[in-house]
Each structure stands twice: as structure tokens, then as C-alpha cells.
Amino acid sequence: MKKLFTFIILSITLSAFAQPKAGYYNAAVGKTEAALKTQLYSIISTGTTNVGYDGLYNVYPTSDKTATGKVWDMYSTCTWTHGNKKCGNYSIVCDCYNREHSIPQSWFNEQSPMVSDAHHIYPTDGKVNGQRSNYPYGECSGGSSLGGGALGRLGNSTFAGYSGTVFEPIDEYKGDFARTYFYFATRYQNIMTSFVGGPSFDHTTYPSMAAWSINLYLKWSRQDPVSEKEITRNNAIDAFQHNRNPFIDHPELAEFIWGTRKGQAWTLTSGISETKIEFSISPNPVQNELTIKSDETELSYTIFNLNGQALKENQLTLNHTISVDDLQNGMYLLQLKSGTRKSIQKFIVSK
């Protein structure tokens, strides 16, 4: 099982990349660990535009919209139209949405430009935002959920290295928040030694994050690959702020800076495999049957849960469909194989 899960960790770094302007990351090529992080800091902190706290609401209609154009909220299943039902007061879930600092404002004393950096500030349900408060993200057993469309739960940390109260987002968005923290630790490494607080950080320029949070976010980034939602969001924010989240463009960077590839020199092609199988899946989320689109003619598939356990495998049918009637609601990883070539994507079952 360890070898299998290691393969999944390596494979998910091959997920689709967003499109930065040509040469954007060239200066980081050949760098390792702290030097790589510092070079990325220079790249993503130069020539930026502060949209302002109120200006975030101008960003969200393109950065955080669902397929139907509604507000995409990672804290609830509530449905809002952009510009309407902004908090305001709230008493229950789905009353209104506001701006959630995934890195709480109190941790950096509400300083600018962190207070209005769209890369780490998301539109979220006001009530769930209030429940999360300024607790760090983490994993808990049981915990409390607000119900009524709320997502995530609050409880005592069960992740090694931290025992305080944490807010655990749902599996679908754990990678999103992990890459957000990687971004913040890199974009603002110049103030890390004078940080006001926050148990996720360690008051150093490098590694900037506490050991337990590095381990947690590496785990989440491996289990929850970059999604189309993140790519769309990264591109949209770039159009306003003129900087990007490099851990969405090149998710393997986290491994070079904090993880399994420390000491290795990063290149622009470090996360790209020449043997990758190109394919798309739909619908996603799916209820009963996945449709696979690929130019490949002979493919086998394996579906894993997020613990790396193989749940089902077979050859793909001629019409490239897979029944998921036997899977419970949740997130899964689909691996396609042709000869020695393998690729993987995540999908969600929602019935």
C-alpha cells in the first residue's frame, strides 16, 4: 500500500497547469529549497496591484463563480448571485456571504496588502465564516457542523504536532487551502519573522510554516490535485492583481521547497511527464456514470479513495464509460493506464 500511495503522490503532480505569461517563472529555474522560495517571492511580489478590500467584490464574479454564474462558496452549498446578499448581519447559514481570510486577519494585524489579497480571501457564508473564526485549518474527529447547507466542521485537532481547535474543510477543497497557504508563506516571506501570530506559521523566512502545518498541507495538496476551479481563479486574480499563485501553476513546487524533492533543482518541466495520458472526465460531480474522453484506444482504469486504496479496476469499454453506482458520495482519484503510461485526475460522486 505504501508504494501504491507513493505512486499516487507522484502522479497527481501531473495535473493540468494554468497559463502564466511567457517567462514568468524563468528566474526560479535551477533554484532549490529556500533559494527557490525566495525567488518565487520576488516574482510574485513585483509589479502587483492592490485591489483594495472593497475591490474584492469586483474580483469574485470572475474568480469565484460556479458553472451557472453563482457565487462559489467553499464553506457552504448556499446559492447567491454576485453582488446580492453580501453581509451584513447573519443569524443562520445561507443568510449572506462575506470575505473570508483563509489566513485570519488577526494573524497579521490587518496589514496591507495581505488584508485585500484575493489569492487567500474567498467569498464564503457569513455564519460558517464566523464559526471558523481565526482557528487554523486542520483535521478533527467528529467536531461540530452548523448544518443547513454548511460545509466543514470545528473540533480538536487529531493531526500530529498540534492539539488545539481547528476548522476542517471538506475533502474537495483541502488542496485549494493548502496551496493558498503555500502562496501566502511565499508571497509574504518578508514579514514572516515579524508575524503577529498564527499556529500555522513559525516566524521564520524559511520554511515560514510550522512543521505540523507543512506536513498537513503537503498531505492535502497530494490528495486533492489542482482543479479547474483553481486554475480559473488563478487566471482571474492575475488579471486584477498582476500576480499568480505558483503552487497552482506548478503544484510540484511545494515538494521542491518543503517536501520529497528538497535539494533538487526545480525546472519548468519538473512536474510534466512525457508519458502522460491526456484525458477529460464528465460530468464532474457525477451521479451514476463517468464519461472519459481520450485519443487513446486501449486503456485500463483504477479508482482509488483518498487513502490510496484501490476500489475498482477494469478495462475501459469502447464508449469509455465507467459506472460509479456502487460508490458513496465523496472524492475519488481515477487513474488511467496504457502500457507503462499512467495519469490521474480527481472526481466527485454526488447523488
C-alpha positions in Angstrom: 0.0 0.0 0.0 2.9 2.4 0.7 4.2 2.0 -2.8 0.8 2.5 -4.2 0.2 5.7 -2.3 3.6 7.0 -3.2 2.7 6.5 -6.8 -0.5 8.5 -6.4 1.5 11.3 -4.7 3.8 11.5 -7.7 1.1 11.1 -10.3 -1.1 13.9 -9.1 1.6 16.4 -9.7 0.9 15.9 -13.4 -2.4 17.7 -13.1 -3.3 20.4 -15.6 -1.5 23.7 -15.2 -2.8 27.3 -15.5 -1.2 29.6 -18.1 1.2 32.3 -16.8 2.7 34.7 -19.2 5.8 33.5 -21.1 8.9 33.6 -18.9 7.1 34.3 -15.7 8.9 31.7 -13.7 12.2 31.6 -15.6 14.2 33.2 -12.8 13.3 30.3 -10.4 14.8 27.7 -12.7 17.7 25.9 -11.1 16.9 27.0 -7.6 16.4 24.7 -4.6 14.5 24.9 -1.2 14.9 28.4 0.5 16.5 30.0 -2.6 13.7 28.7 -4.7 11.1 30.1 -2.3 12.9 33.5 -2.2 13.0 33.7 -6.0 9.3 32.9 -6.2 8.7 35.6 -3.6 10.5 38.1 -5.8 8.5 37.0 -8.9 5.0 37.2 -7.3 5.6 40.3 -5.2 6.9 42.5 -8.1 4.5 44.8 -10.1 1.4 43.8 -8.2 -1.8 45.8 -7.8 -3.7 46.1 -4.6 -7.4 45.8 -5.5 -8.5 47.1 -2.0 -10.8 45.3 0.4 -14.0 46.6 -1.2 -12.5 45.7 -4.6 -12.5 42.0 -3.8 -16.2 42.0 -4.7 -15.2 43.1 -8.2 -12.9 40.2 -8.5 -15.2 37.4 -7.3 -17.7 37.5 -10.3 -14.9 36.1 -12.5 -12.7 34.4 -9.9 -15.3 32.6 -7.8 -18.2 31.7 -10.0 -20.0 28.4 -10.5 -21.0 27.0 -13.9 -24.3 28.8 -13.5 -22.6 32.1 -12.6 -23.4 32.0 -8.9 -21.0 32.6 -6.0 -18.7 29.6 -5.5 -18.6 29.1 -1.7 -16.2 26.5 -0.2 -17.9 26.8 3.2 -21.5 26.1 2.2 -23.9 24.8 -0.5 -25.8 28.1 -0.4 -26.7 29.8 -3.7 -26.1 33.5 -4.2 -26.0 35.9 -7.1 -22.8 38.0 -7.2 -23.4 41.4 -5.7 -26.5 40.3 -3.8 -26.8 39.1 -0.1 -23.5 40.5 0.9 -23.1 40.5 4.7 -24.4 42.4 6.7 -25.8 40.7 9.6 -26.4 37.0 9.7 -28.0 34.6 12.1 -28.2 31.3 10.2 -26.4 29.6 7.4 -27.3 31.0 3.9 -28.3 34.4 5.2 -25.4 36.1 3.3 -21.9 35.8 2.1 -18.8 37.8 3.0 -15.0 37.8 2.6 -13.1 35.0 4.4 -9.4 35.5 5.1 -8.1 31.9 4.9 -5.1 33.3 6.8 -7.0 35.2 9.6 -6.6 39.0 9.7 -5.6 38.9 13.4 -2.6 36.8 12.5 -1.1 39.7 10.5 -2.7 42.6 12.3 -4.9 43.5 9.3 -1.9 44.9 7.5 -2.0 45.8 3.8 -1.7 44.3 1.2 -2.4 41.0 2.9 -5.8 42.2 4.1 -7.0 42.5 0.5 -5.0 39.9 -1.4 -7.6 37.9 -3.4 -5.4 34.8 -3.6 -6.2 34.0 0.1 -9.6 35.7 0.6 -12.6 33.8 -0.5 -16.4 34.5 -0.7 -18.0 32.4 2.0 -21.1 32.0 4.0 -21.1 34.5 6.9 -22.3 32.1 9.6 -19.7 29.4 8.7 -17.0 32.1 8.4 -17.9 33.1 12.0 -17.7 29.5 13.2 -14.3 29.1 11.6 -13.2 32.4 13.3 -9.4 32.6 13.5 -8.8 28.9 14.1 -6.2 27.2 11.9 -7.2 24.7 9.3 -6.6 21.1 10.4 -8.2 17.7 10.8 -10.5 16.7 13.6 -12.6 13.7 14.6 -16.3 14.3 15.0 -16.3 18.0 15.6 -19.4 20.3 15.1 -21.0 21.3 11.8 -23.6 24.1 11.6 -25.8 22.1 9.3 -28.4 23.6 6.9 -26.0 23.8 3.9 -22.9 24.4 5.9 -19.6 22.7 4.9 -16.7 21.9 7.2 -16.5 21.3 11.0 -14.9 22.6 14.1 -13.1 20.4 16.6 -10.0 19.4 18.4 -7.0 18.6 16.1 -6.2 15.0 15.6 -3.2 15.7 13.3 0.2 15.1 14.8 2.0 18.1 16.1 -1.0 20.3 17.0 -3.7 19.7 19.6 -5.7 23.0 19.5 -9.1 23.7 18.0 -9.1 23.6 14.2 -11.6 24.0 11.3 -11.6 21.2 8.9 -12.8 22.0 5.3 -14.4 19.3 3.2 -12.0 17.0 1.2 -13.0 18.7 -2.1 -11.2 21.9 -1.1 -8.4 20.8 1.2 -5.8 21.1 -1.7 -7.2 24.6 -2.5 -6.5 25.8 1.0 -3.1 24.0 1.2 -1.9 25.8 -2.0 -3.3 29.0 -0.6 -1.1 28.7 2.5 1.9 27.8 0.3 1.3 31.0 -1.6 0.9 33.2 1.5 4.1 31.8 3.1 6.0 32.6 -0.1 4.3 35.9 -1.1 4.8 37.4 2.4 8.0 35.8 3.5 9.5 39.2 4.0 7.2 39.8 7.1 7.2 36.2 8.4 9.7 36.9 11.2 7.5 39.8 12.5 4.2 38.0 12.1 1.7 38.8 14.8 0.6 35.2 15.4 -1.0 32.1 14.0 -0.1 28.5 14.9 0.3 27.5 11.2 3.5 29.7 10.9 6.8 29.6 12.7 8.2 33.2 12.4 11.0 32.3 10.0 11.7 33.3 6.5 12.2 29.7 5.7 10.4 27.4 6.0 7.9 30.0 7.2 5.3 27.4 8.2 5.3 25.3 11.4 6.4 21.6 10.9 2.9 20.2 11.6 1.2 22.6 9.1 3.8 21.7 6.4 3.1 18.1 6.8 -0.7 18.7 6.8 -0.7 20.9 3.7 1.6 18.6 1.8 -0.8 15.8 2.6 -3.8 17.8 1.4 -2.1 19.0 -1.8 -1.1 15.5 -2.7 -4.6 14.0 -2.0 -6.5 16.9 -3.7 -4.9 17.8 -7.1 -5.3 21.2 -8.7 -8.8 21.6 -10.1 -10.2 23.7 -12.9 -11.8 25.9 -10.3 -8.3 26.8 -9.0 -6.9 27.4 -12.5 -9.8 29.7 -13.4 -9.4 31.6 -10.1 -5.7 32.0 -10.6 -6.1 33.4 -14.0 -8.9 35.8 -12.9 -7.0 37.2 -10.0 -3.9 37.6 -12.1 -5.9 39.9 -14.4 -6.7 42.2 -11.4 -3.6 41.8 -9.1 -1.0 41.0 -11.7 0.5 38.1 -9.8 -0.2 34.4 -9.6 -0.2 31.5 -7.2 2.8 29.4 -8.4 1.6 26.4 -6.5 -1.4 26.2 -8.8 0.7 26.8 -11.9 3.3 24.3 -10.8 2.0 22.2 -7.8 5.2 20.3 -7.6 6.9 23.4 -6.3 5.7 22.5 -2.8 7.7 19.3 -2.9 10.8 21.1 -4.0 10.5 23.7 -1.2 9.1 21.7 1.7 8.6 18.1 0.6 10.0 15.0 -1.0 12.1 16.8 -3.6 14.0 19.2 -1.3 17.6 19.6 -2.5 16.7 19.0 -6.2 16.9 21.9 -8.6 13.5 22.9 -10.0 12.9 23.3 -13.8 9.9 24.4 -15.7 9.2 20.8 -16.8 9.7 19.2 -13.3 6.0 18.4 -13.0 5.4 17.3 -16.6 5.7 13.7 -17.7 6.3 12.9 -21.4 4.3 9.7 -20.8 1.2 11.5 -19.6 -2.1 10.3 -20.9 -4.4 13.2 -21.9 -8.0 12.7 -20.9 -11.0 14.5 -19.6 -13.9 13.3 -17.5 -17.5 14.4 -17.3 -19.8 15.0 -15.6 -18.0 16.1 -12.5 -19.5 15.8 -10.0 -21.1 12.6 -11.2 -24.1 10.6 -10.1 -24.1 7.3 -12.0 -21.7 7.2 -14.9 -18.4 8.8 -15.8 -17.6 9.5 -19.5 -14.0 9.5 -20.4 -12.7 11.4 -23.4 -9.3 10.5 -24.7 -7.5 9.8 -28.0 -6.2 6.6 -26.5 -7.8 3.3 -27.7 -6.6 0.8 -25.2 -6.9 2.0 -21.6 -7.4 0.4 -18.2 -8.6 2.2 -15.2 -8.3 2.1 -11.4 -10.4 4.2 -8.9 -8.7 5.0 -5.6 -10.1 6.6 -2.5 -8.1 9.4 -0.9 -6.3 6.9 1.4 -4.8 5.3 -1.7 -7.0 2.1 -1.6 -7.9 0.7 -5.0 -11.7 0.3 -5.0 -12.3 -0.9 -8.6 -10.4 -1.5 -11.8 -11.0 -2.9 -15.2 -10.5 -2.2 -18.9 -12.4 0.8 -20.3 -15.3 -0.1 -22.6 -15.3 1.0 -26.2 -17.5 4.0 -25.4 -15.2 5.0 -22.5 -17.7 5.0 -19.6 -17.4 3.9 -16.0 -20.3 3.1 -13.7 -20.0 4.7 -10.2 -23.4 3.5 -8.9 -21.5 1.5 -6.2 -19.5 4.4 -4.9 -20.6 6.5 -2.0 -20.7 10.3 -2.1 -17.2 11.8 -1.9 -14.0 12.5 -3.8 -12.0 9.8 -5.6 -9.0 9.5 -7.9 -9.3 8.0 -11.4 -6.1 6.5 -12.8 -5.9 5.6 -16.5 -3.1 3.3 -17.8 -1.9 2.4 -21.2 1.2 0.2 -21.2 3.7 1.9 -18.9 2.0 5.3 -19.2 -0.3 6.5 -16.4 -2.2 9.6 -15.5 -4.6 10.5 -12.7 -7.5 13.0 -12.1 -9.9 13.6 -9.3 -13.7 13.4 -9.5 -16.6 13.7 -7.1 -19.6 11.5 -6.6 -22.7 13.4 -5.6 -26.0 11.6 -5.7 
